[in-house]
Amino acid sequence: MKRFYLKKWYLDFITPDNIVMYIYVMIVRIGGFRQDCISALLFTPTNKKLEFREKQKFSDFGGTKIVSGLNFLHYGGDRTIININQKNASIALAYSPISGNWFPNETGKIIQEGGNFISWYVPITKALVNGNIVLRNDKIEINGTGYVDVVEISMAPWKIPIKELLWGRAHCGKYTVVYDQITLRNNKKIKFLILQRDGIVLKEKMVSDDTNKSNIISKDPNFRINLNSDKNETTLTHPYFDLKLKQNLLLEDSSVITNERLKNNYVRKLLGHFSGNPKEKKIVSDATLFFENSEYNGKAIHEQVLWHWK
């Protein structure tokens, strides 16, 4: 048995009236210690309405459904469904893909050292998200667009060779951009990117909105990212297009290893000390895609994670 293993499902959505939510479903094993948890953060245009992180005990059925009592995540196929039931809140959402899945490479393993690896793949680059969120007696109907990805890590946290991660997903009109730039401790960069056009997913088969062209426009990772903290802007420059992100909401700016995410105080401090104490900044931005002499506007969620190795 590996001494460390993490699997994390990430889901998000943004509605036209700027309701934003992201959800983590995680399984973590450290030696003989295991902790499963669900965390969710909901933001409305006026104020943050919901934030919770709850310890769970999941069962895994066939790799596509994990369940803990009334809470479950069923992913893959025609729809991804998540249900969360807490004392004063419930979430019921269905993700119906309108763009296909994406494996950045053949295996999904973006870093591998011996038998240990970090994998990242995107079951849904863009989806219609429908459902409802109930907060006490307040019911919020959700109709928006969202994204789903999965990360698996079998590499011990103190052996992770990363010092910076830049990730983002932008839905701009009929186009989607997803990017991931990893800077290793030796300053080598690993990059992944996809630009794709909306299609219709039927029974796991992608049908493009233009039958004469592939849904995937480009997977060329030849891009550059510029972070302008003074203007709260991020610019991605690519030979085929440019993507400009202008911050309008800071979702999170904190340590990745918090007491809400990892309840055990001893394990949390030990993990933070030996794992470079990663800090995360997650942002919602107005997104503008400049492509083929046209502009396409939309929304993006993106983040920067920095490790502080000694």
C-alpha positions in Angstrom: 0.0 0.0 0.0 1.3 3.5 -0.9 2.1 5.7 2.1 0.2 8.6 0.5 -2.7 8.8 -1.9 -5.1 11.7 -2.8 -8.0 11.7 -5.2 -9.9 15.0 -5.7 -13.0 15.7 -7.8 -13.4 19.4 -8.5 -16.7 20.9 -9.8 -17.6 24.5 -10.4 -20.3 26.7 -12.1 -21.1 30.3 -12.8 -24.6 31.6 -13.6 -25.5 34.5 -15.9 -26.4 36.5 -12.7 -23.0 35.8 -11.2 -23.7 33.1 -8.7 -20.5 31.2 -8.3 -19.8 27.9 -6.6 -17.0 25.3 -6.4 -17.1 21.9 -4.8 -14.3 19.5 -3.8 -14.9 15.8 -3.0 -11.7 14.3 -1.6 -10.3 11.0 -0.5 -6.9 11.3 1.3 -4.8 8.4 2.7 -1.6 9.0 4.7 -0.1 5.7 5.9 -2.9 4.0 7.8 -4.8 7.3 8.3 -7.7 8.1 5.9 -9.9 11.2 5.7 -12.7 11.8 3.2 -14.4 15.1 2.9 -16.7 17.4 0.9 -16.2 21.1 0.8 -18.4 23.7 -1.0 -18.2 27.5 -1.3 -21.1 29.5 -2.8 -20.9 33.2 -3.7 -23.7 35.5 -4.7 -23.4 39.0 -6.2 -24.1 40.5 -2.8 -22.4 38.3 -0.3 -21.0 34.9 0.4 -24.0 32.7 1.3 -22.6 29.2 2.0 -19.3 27.7 3.1 -18.9 24.3 4.6 -16.4 21.4 4.8 -17.5 18.1 6.2 -15.7 14.9 7.1 -17.3 11.9 5.3 -16.7 8.2 4.8 -17.1 7.4 1.1 -17.6 4.1 -0.6 -16.4 3.7 -4.2 -18.6 1.8 -6.6 -17.0 0.9 -9.9 -14.9 4.1 -10.0 -17.9 6.2 -11.2 -20.0 6.7 -8.0 -18.9 7.6 -4.5 -21.4 7.8 -1.7 -21.6 8.6 1.9 -25.1 8.3 3.3 -27.3 10.9 1.5 -24.2 12.5 -0.1 -23.0 11.2 -3.5 -21.2 12.1 -6.6 -22.0 10.1 -9.8 -19.7 11.1 -12.7 -19.3 10.0 -16.3 -21.7 9.1 -19.0 -24.4 11.5 -20.1 -24.5 13.5 -16.9 -22.5 14.1 -13.7 -24.7 14.4 -10.7 -23.8 15.6 -7.2 -26.0 15.7 -4.1 -25.0 17.1 -0.8 -27.2 17.1 2.3 -26.2 18.9 5.4 -28.1 20.1 8.5 -29.0 23.6 7.1 -28.2 23.2 3.4 -28.7 20.9 0.5 -27.2 20.9 -3.0 -28.6 19.0 -6.0 -26.9 19.6 -9.3 -26.7 17.9 -12.7 -23.8 18.6 -15.2 -24.8 18.0 -18.8 -21.7 18.2 -21.1 -21.7 20.5 -24.1 -18.0 19.9 -24.7 -16.2 16.6 -24.4 -13.7 15.3 -22.0 -10.0 15.9 -22.2 -6.9 13.9 -21.2 -3.8 16.2 -21.4 -1.8 13.2 -22.5 -2.5 9.5 -23.2 -2.4 8.4 -19.6 -3.5 11.6 -17.8 -0.3 11.3 -15.7 1.3 14.7 -16.0 4.2 14.0 -13.7 5.7 10.5 -12.9 8.7 9.5 -10.9 9.2 5.8 -10.6 5.9 4.3 -9.5 4.6 7.6 -8.1 2.6 10.0 -10.1 0.4 13.1 -10.4 -2.5 12.8 -12.8 -5.0 15.4 -14.0 -7.8 15.0 -16.4 -11.0 16.8 -17.3 -14.2 14.7 -17.6 -16.2 17.8 -18.6 -14.6 21.0 -20.0 -18.0 22.7 -20.3 -21.4 21.7 -19.1 -24.9 23.1 -18.6 -25.5 23.0 -14.9 -29.0 22.8 -13.5 -30.5 22.1 -10.1 -31.1 23.9 -6.8 -29.4 24.9 -3.6 -31.5 25.1 -0.4 -30.2 27.2 2.5 -32.5 26.8 5.5 -35.8 28.0 3.8 -34.1 29.9 0.9 -34.1 28.0 -2.4 -31.8 29.1 -5.2 -32.5 27.8 -8.7 -29.3 27.2 -10.6 -28.9 27.5 -14.4 -25.3 28.1 -15.5 -22.2 26.7 -17.1 -19.6 24.6 -15.3 -16.5 22.4 -15.4 -15.3 19.2 -13.8 -11.8 17.8 -13.3 -10.1 15.1 -11.3 -6.6 15.0 -9.7 -4.9 11.9 -8.3 -1.6 12.0 -6.4 0.3 9.0 -5.2 3.5 11.0 -4.6 4.4 11.9 -1.0 3.7 15.6 -0.5 7.4 16.3 0.4 8.4 14.7 -2.9 6.2 16.8 -5.1 8.6 18.6 -7.5 6.3 21.7 -8.1 6.9 25.2 -7.0 4.1 27.0 -8.9 0.8 25.9 -10.6 -1.2 28.2 -12.8 -4.6 26.7 -13.9 -7.7 28.2 -15.5 -10.8 27.5 -17.3 -12.7 30.1 -19.4 -16.0 29.8 -21.1 -16.3 32.6 -23.7 -19.2 32.4 -26.0 -19.1 29.1 -27.9 -15.5 28.5 -27.0 -13.7 27.0 -24.0 -10.1 27.4 -23.0 -8.5 25.2 -20.3 -4.9 25.6 -19.4 -2.4 24.3 -16.8 1.2 25.5 -16.4 3.4 23.8 -13.8 6.8 25.2 -12.9 9.0 22.5 -11.3 11.6 23.1 -8.6 14.3 23.0 -11.2 12.4 25.8 -13.1 11.4 23.5 -16.0 7.8 24.3 -17.2 5.2 21.7 -18.1 2.2 23.1 -20.1 -1.1 21.8 -21.2 -3.9 23.6 -23.1 -7.1 23.0 -25.0 -9.2 25.4 -27.1 -12.4 23.9 -28.2 -15.8 24.8 -29.7 -19.1 23.9 -28.2 -20.6 20.7 -29.3 -23.3 18.3 -28.1 -22.5 15.2 -26.1 -24.8 12.3 -26.8 -24.2 9.0 -25.2 -20.5 9.9 -24.6 -20.1 10.8 -28.3 -19.1 14.3 -29.3 -21.1 15.9 -32.1 -19.5 19.2 -33.3 -21.6 22.2 -34.0 -19.9 22.2 -37.4 -19.7 18.7 -38.9 -16.8 19.7 -41.2 -14.5 20.6 -38.3 -13.2 18.9 -35.2 -14.6 20.2 -31.9 -11.0 20.5 -30.7 -9.4 23.6 -32.3 -6.0 23.4 -30.7 -4.0 21.4 -28.1 -0.8 23.3 -28.8 0.8 24.1 -25.4 2.9 26.8 -26.9 1.6 29.7 -24.7 2.8 32.3 -22.3 1.1 33.6 -19.1 1.6 37.1 -17.7 0.3 38.0 -14.2 -0.2 41.7 -13.7 -1.0 42.0 -10.0 -1.2 45.8 -10.1 -4.1 45.6 -12.5 -5.5 42.3 -11.3 -5.1 40.9 -14.8 -3.9 37.6 -16.3 -3.1 37.4 -20.0 -2.5 34.2 -21.9 -0.8 34.6 -25.2 -0.9 31.8 -27.8 0.0 31.7 -31.5 -3.7 31.3 -32.4 -5.5 33.4 -29.8 -5.2 35.6 -26.8 -7.1 35.3 -23.5 -7.5 38.2 -21.1 -8.7 37.7 -17.6 -9.8 40.6 -15.4 -10.4 39.8 -11.8 -13.9 40.7 -10.4 -14.1 38.3 -7.4 -11.4 36.8 -5.1 -12.7 33.4 -4.1 -9.9 32.2 -1.9 -6.5 33.3 -0.8 -5.2 31.0 1.9 -3.1 27.9 2.7 -4.2 24.7 0.9 -3.8 22.7 4.1 -6.4 24.2 6.5 -8.0 22.8 9.6 -11.3 22.6 7.8 -9.8 20.4 5.1 -7.7 18.3 7.4 -9.2 18.0 10.9 -6.3 16.1 12.6 -4.1 18.8 14.0 -0.9 16.7 14.2 -1.2 15.4 10.7 -2.1 18.9 9.3 1.0 20.5 10.9 3.3 17.7 9.9 1.9 17.7 6.3 2.3 21.5 6.0 5.9 21.4 7.3 7.1 18.8 4.9 4.9 19.7 1.8 6.2 23.2 1.2 3.1 24.8 2.8 1.3 25.5 -0.5 -0.8 28.7 -0.7 -3.7 29.1 -3.1 -5.3 32.1 -4.8 -8.5 31.3 -6.6 -10.3 34.0 -8.7 -13.3 34.7 -10.8 -12.6 36.9 -13.8 -14.3 38.5 -16.7 -12.8 36.7 -19.7 -12.2 38.0 -23.2 -11.1 35.6 -26.0 -9.5 37.2 -29.0 -9.7 34.6 -31.8 -9.9 34.8 -35.6 -10.4 38.6 -35.6 -13.3 38.4 -33.2 -13.9 38.9 -29.4 -15.8 36.4 -27.3 -16.8 37.4 -23.8 -17.5 35.2 -20.8 -16.3 34.2 -17.4 -13.3 32.3 -16.0 -12.2 30.6 -12.8 -8.5 30.4 -12.4 -5.9 30.0 -9.7 -2.2 30.3 -8.7 -0.7 27.8 -6.2 2.7 28.6 -4.7 4.9 26.1 -2.7 7.3 27.5 -0.2 10.1 25.0 -0.2 13.0 25.5 2.3 
